[in-house]
Amino acid sequence: MSTSPSGSAAALRAVRVAGPGAAPELVEVPSREPGPGAVRITVEACGVCHSDLLIAGGLLPGSTFPITAGHEIAGRVDALGEGVEGWRVGDRVAVGWYGGSCGHCDACRAGDGLHCARVEIPGVAYPGGFADSVVVPAVALAAIPDELTAVEAAPLACAGVTVFNALRRSAARPGDTVAILGIGGLGHLGVQFAEKMGFRTVAIARGQEKGPLALRLGAAHYIDSTAGDVAEALRRLGGAKVVLSTVTNAPAVVATIDGITRRGELVMVGLPAEPLQLSALQLIQGDRKVYAHSSGIAVDTQDTLRFAAQTGVRAWVEEVPLERTAAAVEKMAANRARFRMVVTTGR
């Protein structure tokens, strides 16, 4: 770690929220040493996710203020705690929503640590990545391929793994038609991943002006949801084996149901607050499934990063320095990000 001219440890910066509804503030914090099984990471970049609003609002169980949010972390290991194996100082790593788990419950033993009752989320279980440095359990680390910069890797640690995992675990197989509902922070990555996975990719969004963007991202077809019946448009294309919904508008989600083929799926990674108004008859016709999909554990993030490096999938980002984190969060919350805000530390 760098030192000041006097030889004392240099102060580290972190962006904290003092309480629910409080504005994020840049403060100086002491450096932390990693305990057993943990590592310290010099943060180089951290994506800004919509879920950071929930964390900064103290809405997740276990939250205590002040809170440092940020769970799309990319940087380098700079210190190892006792007992850490498989990682070295200098390794390039990413950490996402999954920030650790107990390791011994049934979910963890089944490789499903994301659903551990004691799952650790950066910003909730410990200070998150809107800082110069973060200490995390080593089990949460994903290796970053050389082909990706820290800024490119950070959004893939949450937004990227969420859509990548949802698609690869869905009923769709290469050659099938997959529709991505919404072209935003999640959707613009979903279109790219779907195309690179070999799916016949359809993008659905509001307005004809988004058509060229959808095609540029890799969609073979674009449906303007304001121009007519979305389900009918999907049926004209032969129907979708999978609709991956990245939006939070419940009527827009339901509008796709009747365009899904037999034994097809509606997979939600964007979660509407209001109930979905659909009938059992819509589901029994073709034995359709509707379910939500969350993120992934560290190995899933590592798979996502590797796939993106190999295929050229990249988040479209706007970089801002750490001291402008509050402005980045505000822009994301107002849906003005195009398409992912990423905070950088200059480290």
Secondary structure by P-SEA (a helix, b strand, c coil): ccccccccccbbbbbbbccccccbbbbbbcbbbbcccbbbbcccbbbbccaaaaaaaccccccccccccccbbbbbbcccccccccccccccccccccccccccccccccccccccccccccccccccccccbbbbbcccbbbbccccccccccccccaaaaaaaaaaaccccccbbbbbccccaaaaaaaaaaaaaccbbbbbbccccaaaaaaaaccccccccccccaaaaaaaacccccccccccccccccccccccccccccccccccccccccccccccccbbbbbbbbbbcaaaaaaaaaaaaacccccbbbbbcccaaaaaaaaaaacccccbbbbbccc
